[in-house]
Amino acid sequence: MNDPQIEATQDLKLDRYFAAVWRAKWLILLGAIAAAAATFLLARNQPAQYNATANLEIGRVWKEPLADYYTTAEMINSAGFLRELSEKSGIKANHLRRSVKAEAVEGGPRRERYPILIRIAALSGSAEEAAGIAEAVTSEVVARHDKAFDEAMSAHVERQRWLEKQIEELRAQPSPAGRELAIKLESELAEIKSNNSSPTITRKSRMMEERVVSSAAVRPPAWRGVAVSALIAALVLAGAAALFDHLRPSRKGKAAGK
């Protein structure tokens, strides 16, 4: 069982701390207001930020995507990709990590959503720099995909050339068997040409806009930081008031002992 005398002593201590905080209420209020005002002024004096967005459409070869949308977005956000881009573009890697954010955008019916593009956003203190960063990121991804596109297309292009050569040779032969084989190869050649050149089946990765345009200046929201600063200041000052009151008796005891 708890000792009633101990509980009463604890209640007295709590009442004493509450009384100390209440006596310092005006100081706590002024401190909270001062902290809120300082935070608000600092937030208002921060430079405006500009946001630029580029939309990337991943290419495909014979309906097969060159890369996965979600994996590509993660690659763009990775430190390794941004470090390589920094070495090529001259933009500081730390600035790129703070500025760049990529995500896969989905479309289609609600229950059957699928990725349709990658949105690359860049945030910077300059409209021109934000647009330049977004374009640099998109261009780097497109350049990598161009290499993958050429590698994936090489076998289909070689097959098309081989068929064209074989058909030409078979047509030159007088035998009916050669002409019959040429007709069969022409059917395959037509299909390969269609798949190689159709923009809906085979296309390179591309940025969907002609050029990236930055949005209007955006200032970071200040009110949340103001509220947090005021709350922290109030709690710190309240704790200081309670601690000061707690230490006062010991100081009196030391003075009396002397």
C-alpha beads as a LAMMPS data file, in Angstrom:
LAMMPS data file: protein, C-alpha beads

258 atoms
257 bonds

1 atom types
1 bond types

-500.0 500.0 xlo xhi
-500.0 500.0 ylo yhi
-500.0 500.0 zlo zhi

Masses

1 110.0

Atoms # bond

1 1 1 0.000 0.000 0.000
2 1 1 1.123 3.535 -0.688
3 1 1 2.030 5.746 2.246
4 1 1 -0.520 8.597 2.522
5 1 1 2.163 10.889 3.914
6 1 1 4.422 10.294 0.889
7 1 1 1.534 10.916 -1.512
8 1 1 0.664 14.134 0.284
9 1 1 4.290 15.260 0.071
10 1 1 4.367 14.540 -3.676
11 1 1 1.137 16.450 -4.201
12 1 1 2.589 19.406 -2.326
13 1 1 5.675 19.356 -4.542
14 1 1 3.543 19.279 -7.686
15 1 1 1.388 22.114 -6.418
16 1 1 4.530 24.041 -5.655
17 1 1 5.869 23.532 -9.201
18 1 1 2.547 24.526 -10.731
19 1 1 2.533 27.630 -8.574
20 1 1 6.062 28.482 -9.710
21 1 1 5.039 28.102 -13.357
22 1 1 1.945 30.239 -12.749
23 1 1 4.025 32.983 -11.180
24 1 1 6.247 33.003 -14.260
25 1 1 3.317 32.884 -16.702
26 1 1 3.964 36.340 -18.144
27 1 1 7.632 35.599 -18.677
28 1 1 6.722 32.291 -20.340
29 1 1 4.152 34.029 -22.538
30 1 1 6.590 36.740 -23.579
31 1 1 9.281 34.152 -24.307
32 1 1 6.899 32.117 -26.460
33 1 1 5.836 35.238 -28.372
34 1 1 9.461 36.269 -28.880
35 1 1 10.411 32.804 -30.167
36 1 1 7.412 32.761 -32.511
37 1 1 8.208 36.242 -33.832
38 1 1 11.872 35.359 -34.418
39 1 1 10.927 32.162 -36.248
40 1 1 8.390 34.016 -38.390
41 1 1 10.900 36.700 -39.360
42 1 1 13.550 34.127 -40.206
43 1 1 11.085 32.164 -42.339
44 1 1 9.913 35.276 -44.172
45 1 1 13.479 36.345 -44.894
46 1 1 14.418 33.007 -46.440
47 1 1 14.785 33.138 -50.240
48 1 1 11.891 31.931 -52.335
49 1 1 12.169 28.534 -53.993
50 1 1 11.247 27.696 -57.591
51 1 1 9.943 24.314 -58.680
52 1 1 10.449 22.865 -62.167
53 1 1 8.889 19.617 -63.371
54 1 1 9.812 17.394 -66.317
55 1 1 7.747 14.394 -67.415
56 1 1 9.674 11.432 -68.801
57 1 1 8.086 8.746 -70.961
58 1 1 10.043 5.490 -70.999
59 1 1 10.618 4.027 -74.437
60 1 1 9.995 0.490 -75.611
61 1 1 11.220 -2.035 -78.158
62 1 1 8.567 -4.297 -79.664
63 1 1 6.195 -3.336 -76.798
64 1 1 8.808 -4.236 -74.173
65 1 1 9.699 -1.243 -71.928
66 1 1 13.339 -0.255 -71.821
67 1 1 13.145 -0.044 -68.024
68 1 1 10.683 -0.343 -65.166
69 1 1 9.074 2.961 -64.187
70 1 1 9.362 2.437 -60.434
71 1 1 12.939 1.192 -60.663
72 1 1 13.893 4.179 -62.834
73 1 1 12.375 6.614 -60.332
74 1 1 14.347 4.978 -57.510
75 1 1 17.508 5.145 -59.611
76 1 1 17.040 8.883 -60.191
77 1 1 16.639 9.458 -56.442
78 1 1 19.714 7.377 -55.619
79 1 1 22.948 8.953 -54.426
80 1 1 24.972 7.127 -57.074
81 1 1 22.993 8.521 -60.008
82 1 1 23.055 12.053 -58.606
83 1 1 26.791 11.812 -57.944
84 1 1 27.452 10.772 -61.558
85 1 1 25.204 13.570 -62.798
86 1 1 27.092 16.017 -60.589
87 1 1 30.394 14.999 -62.188
88 1 1 28.967 15.495 -65.687
89 1 1 26.970 18.688 -65.105
90 1 1 29.134 20.474 -62.539
91 1 1 26.185 20.869 -60.140
92 1 1 27.099 20.019 -56.559
93 1 1 25.949 16.554 -55.494
94 1 1 24.563 17.796 -52.170
95 1 1 22.483 20.381 -53.993
96 1 1 21.130 17.720 -56.342
97 1 1 20.185 15.445 -53.438
98 1 1 18.250 18.276 -51.781
99 1 1 16.682 19.444 -55.020
100 1 1 15.729 16.397 -57.106
101 1 1 12.769 14.110 -56.512
102 1 1 11.410 11.582 -59.004
103 1 1 8.237 9.499 -58.807
104 1 1 6.250 7.207 -61.079
105 1 1 2.870 8.636 -62.079
106 1 1 0.084 6.101 -62.520
107 1 1 -2.943 6.106 -64.805
108 1 1 -5.777 3.847 -65.885
109 1 1 -8.823 2.546 -63.999
110 1 1 -8.808 2.734 -60.216
111 1 1 -8.401 -1.017 -59.686
112 1 1 -5.934 -1.493 -62.529
113 1 1 -3.528 1.379 -62.146
114 1 1 -0.284 1.263 -64.086
115 1 1 2.656 3.679 -64.479
116 1 1 2.488 5.996 -67.480
117 1 1 5.396 8.393 -66.917
118 1 1 8.044 9.557 -64.467
119 1 1 7.719 13.016 -62.963
120 1 1 11.060 14.645 -62.152
121 1 1 10.811 17.684 -59.877
122 1 1 13.679 20.072 -59.114
123 1 1 13.608 22.750 -56.426
124 1 1 16.056 25.653 -56.392
125 1 1 16.414 29.297 -55.470
126 1 1 16.534 30.279 -59.146
127 1 1 13.880 29.583 -61.789
128 1 1 16.534 29.024 -64.443
129 1 1 18.546 26.684 -62.230
130 1 1 15.478 24.629 -61.269
131 1 1 14.568 24.178 -64.933
132 1 1 18.183 23.372 -65.802
133 1 1 18.416 20.692 -63.112
134 1 1 15.169 19.042 -64.223
135 1 1 16.352 19.019 -67.839
136 1 1 19.793 17.697 -66.870
137 1 1 18.289 14.788 -64.930
138 1 1 15.892 13.939 -67.750
139 1 1 18.607 14.181 -70.400
140 1 1 20.870 11.832 -68.444
141 1 1 18.126 9.208 -68.145
142 1 1 17.255 9.560 -71.846
143 1 1 20.941 9.141 -72.782
144 1 1 21.155 5.925 -70.766
145 1 1 17.947 4.628 -72.302
146 1 1 19.187 5.474 -75.805
147 1 1 22.062 3.043 -75.275
148 1 1 19.659 0.367 -74.052
149 1 1 17.392 1.092 -77.027
150 1 1 20.225 0.681 -79.547
151 1 1 21.324 -2.578 -77.930
152 1 1 17.773 -3.982 -77.895
153 1 1 17.125 -2.906 -81.488
154 1 1 20.381 -4.234 -82.928
155 1 1 19.112 -7.825 -83.288
156 1 1 15.866 -6.699 -84.952
157 1 1 17.689 -4.369 -87.333
158 1 1 20.153 -7.085 -88.277
159 1 1 17.277 -9.495 -88.906
160 1 1 15.571 -6.927 -91.134
161 1 1 18.738 -6.392 -93.177
162 1 1 19.336 -10.127 -93.518
163 1 1 15.777 -10.691 -94.746
164 1 1 16.042 -7.869 -97.260
165 1 1 19.240 -9.367 -98.648
166 1 1 17.805 -12.895 -98.786
167 1 1 14.641 -11.744 -100.534
168 1 1 16.662 -9.847 -103.100
169 1 1 18.769 -12.945 -103.822
170 1 1 15.746 -15.253 -103.992
171 1 1 13.936 -12.958 -106.390
172 1 1 16.912 -13.154 -108.708
173 1 1 16.587 -16.940 -108.851
174 1 1 14.460 -18.389 -111.661
175 1 1 13.201 -21.371 -109.635
176 1 1 9.592 -21.354 -108.281
177 1 1 10.844 -22.607 -104.904
178 1 1 13.012 -19.540 -104.540
179 1 1 10.136 -17.208 -105.351
180 1 1 7.860 -19.077 -102.919
181 1 1 10.444 -18.773 -100.141
182 1 1 10.842 -15.083 -100.961
183 1 1 7.101 -14.562 -100.446
184 1 1 7.294 -16.205 -97.022
185 1 1 10.258 -14.073 -96.043
186 1 1 8.481 -10.943 -97.272
187 1 1 5.680 -11.619 -94.791
188 1 1 8.180 -11.849 -91.939
189 1 1 10.008 -8.773 -93.216
190 1 1 6.797 -6.745 -93.283
191 1 1 6.097 -7.652 -89.656
192 1 1 9.634 -6.786 -88.569
193 1 1 9.547 -3.449 -90.400
194 1 1 6.231 -2.616 -88.800
195 1 1 7.480 -3.427 -85.290
196 1 1 10.751 -1.592 -85.866
197 1 1 9.128 1.615 -87.081
198 1 1 5.719 1.799 -85.383
199 1 1 5.733 4.641 -82.798
200 1 1 3.263 2.772 -80.594
201 1 1 5.357 -0.411 -80.491
202 1 1 8.922 0.871 -80.683
203 1 1 10.053 4.301 -79.518
204 1 1 12.838 5.922 -77.559
205 1 1 12.498 7.446 -74.110
206 1 1 11.693 11.140 -74.291
207 1 1 10.819 14.211 -72.295
208 1 1 7.200 15.016 -73.024
209 1 1 7.661 18.803 -72.919
210 1 1 9.661 20.803 -75.439
211 1 1 11.271 22.708 -72.578
212 1 1 10.944 22.788 -68.798
213 1 1 9.314 25.867 -67.282
214 1 1 9.592 26.707 -63.586
215 1 1 6.553 27.514 -61.499
216 1 1 6.065 30.733 -59.555
217 1 1 8.151 31.368 -56.470
218 1 1 7.155 29.261 -53.484
219 1 1 8.004 30.297 -49.953
220 1 1 8.222 27.644 -47.250
221 1 1 5.184 27.666 -44.889
222 1 1 6.029 29.586 -41.734
223 1 1 3.107 28.995 -39.399
224 1 1 3.969 25.425 -38.468
225 1 1 7.502 26.428 -37.509
226 1 1 6.136 29.418 -35.584
227 1 1 3.785 27.221 -33.556
228 1 1 6.503 24.647 -32.814
229 1 1 8.979 27.344 -31.742
230 1 1 6.413 28.976 -29.436
231 1 1 5.545 25.613 -27.861
232 1 1 9.175 24.662 -27.306
233 1 1 9.990 28.074 -25.795
234 1 1 6.990 27.837 -23.453
235 1 1 7.956 24.332 -22.301
236 1 1 11.593 25.299 -21.760
237 1 1 10.698 28.398 -19.756
238 1 1 8.116 26.479 -17.714
239 1 1 10.695 23.833 -16.910
240 1 1 13.228 26.507 -16.018
241 1 1 10.734 28.147 -13.654
242 1 1 10.001 24.829 -11.921
243 1 1 13.724 23.979 -11.692
244 1 1 14.555 27.409 -10.265
245 1 1 11.888 26.985 -7.606
246 1 1 13.170 23.496 -6.851
247 1 1 16.718 24.755 -6.294
248 1 1 15.757 27.716 -4.101
249 1 1 15.376 25.820 -0.773
250 1 1 18.794 24.213 -1.135
251 1 1 20.331 27.652 -1.604
252 1 1 18.577 28.898 1.539
253 1 1 19.776 25.831 3.419
254 1 1 23.372 26.503 2.365
255 1 1 23.066 30.107 3.437
256 1 1 21.675 29.085 6.825
257 1 1 24.458 26.531 7.309
258 1 1 27.034 29.211 6.788

Bonds

1 1 1 2
2 1 2 3
3 1 3 4
4 1 4 5
5 1 5 6
6 1 6 7
7 1 7 8
8 1 8 9
9 1 9 10
10 1 10 11
11 1 11 12
12 1 12 13
13 1 13 14
14 1 14 15
15 1 15 16
16 1 16 17
17 1 17 18
18 1 18 19
19 1 19 20
20 1 20 21
21 1 21 22
22 1 22 23
23 1 23 24
24 1 24 25
25 1 25 26
26 1 26 27
27 1 27 28
28 1 28 29
29 1 29 30
30 1 30 31
31 1 31 32
32 1 32 33
33 1 33 34
34 1 34 35
35 1 35 36
36 1 36 37
37 1 37 38
38 1 38 39
39 1 39 40
40 1 40 41
41 1 41 42
42 1 42 43
43 1 43 44
44 1 44 45
45 1 45 46
46 1 46 47
47 1 47 48
48 1 48 49
49 1 49 50
50 1 50 51
51 1 51 52
52 1 52 53
53 1 53 54
54 1 54 55
55 1 55 56
56 1 56 57
57 1 57 58
58 1 58 59
59 1 59 60
60 1 60 61
61 1 61 62
62 1 62 63
63 1 63 64
64 1 64 65
65 1 65 66
66 1 66 67
67 1 67 68
68 1 68 69
69 1 69 70
70 1 70 71
71 1 71 72
72 1 72 73
73 1 73 74
74 1 74 75
75 1 75 76
76 1 76 77
77 1 77 78
78 1 78 79
79 1 79 80
80 1 80 81
81 1 81 82
82 1 82 83
83 1 83 84
84 1 84 85
85 1 85 86
86 1 86 87
87 1 87 88
88 1 88 89
89 1 89 90
90 1 90 91
91 1 91 92
92 1 92 93
93 1 93 94
94 1 94 95
95 1 95 96
96 1 96 97
97 1 97 98
98 1 98 99
99 1 99 100
100 1 100 101
101 1 101 102
102 1 102 103
103 1 103 104
104 1 104 105
105 1 105 106
106 1 106 107
107 1 107 108
108 1 108 109
109 1 109 110
110 1 110 111
111 1 111 112
112 1 112 113
113 1 113 114
114 1 114 115
115 1 115 116
116 1 116 117
117 1 117 118
118 1 118 119
119 1 119 120
120 1 120 121
121 1 121 122
122 1 122 123
123 1 123 124
124 1 124 125
125 1 125 126
126 1 126 127
127 1 127 128
128 1 128 129
129 1 129 130
130 1 130 131
131 1 131 132
132 1 132 133
133 1 133 134
134 1 134 135
135 1 135 136
136 1 136 137
137 1 137 138
138 1 138 139
139 1 139 140
140 1 140 141
141 1 141 142
142 1 142 143
143 1 143 144
144 1 144 145
145 1 145 146
146 1 146 147
147 1 147 148
148 1 148 149
149 1 149 150
150 1 150 151
151 1 151 152
152 1 152 153
153 1 153 154
154 1 154 155
155 1 155 156
156 1 156 157
157 1 157 158
158 1 158 159
159 1 159 160
160 1 160 161
161 1 161 162
162 1 162 163
163 1 163 164
164 1 164 165
165 1 165 166
166 1 166 167
167 1 167 168
168 1 168 169
169 1 169 170
170 1 170 171
171 1 171 172
172 1 172 173
173 1 173 174
174 1 174 175
175 1 175 176
176 1 176 177
177 1 177 178
178 1 178 179
179 1 179 180
180 1 180 181
181 1 181 182
182 1 182 183
183 1 183 184
184 1 184 185
185 1 185 186
186 1 186 187
187 1 187 188
188 1 188 189
189 1 189 190
190 1 190 191
191 1 191 192
192 1 192 193
193 1 193 194
194 1 194 195
195 1 195 196
196 1 196 197
197 1 197 198
198 1 198 199
199 1 199 200
200 1 200 201
201 1 201 202
202 1 202 203
203 1 203 204
204 1 204 205
205 1 205 206
206 1 206 207
207 1 207 208
208 1 208 209
209 1 209 210
210 1 210 211
211 1 211 212
212 1 212 213
213 1 213 214
214 1 214 215
215 1 215 216
216 1 216 217
217 1 217 218
218 1 218 219
219 1 219 220
220 1 220 221
221 1 221 222
222 1 222 223
223 1 223 224
224 1 224 225
225 1 225 226
226 1 226 227
227 1 227 228
228 1 228 229
229 1 229 230
230 1 230 231
231 1 231 232
232 1 232 233
233 1 233 234
234 1 234 235
235 1 235 236
236 1 236 237
237 1 237 238
238 1 238 239
239 1 239 240
240 1 240 241
241 1 241 242
242 1 242 243
243 1 243 244
244 1 244 245
245 1 245 246
246 1 246 247
247 1 247 248
248 1 248 249
249 1 249 250
250 1 250 251
251 1 251 252
252 1 252 253
253 1 253 254
254 1 254 255
255 1 255 256
256 1 256 257
257 1 257 258
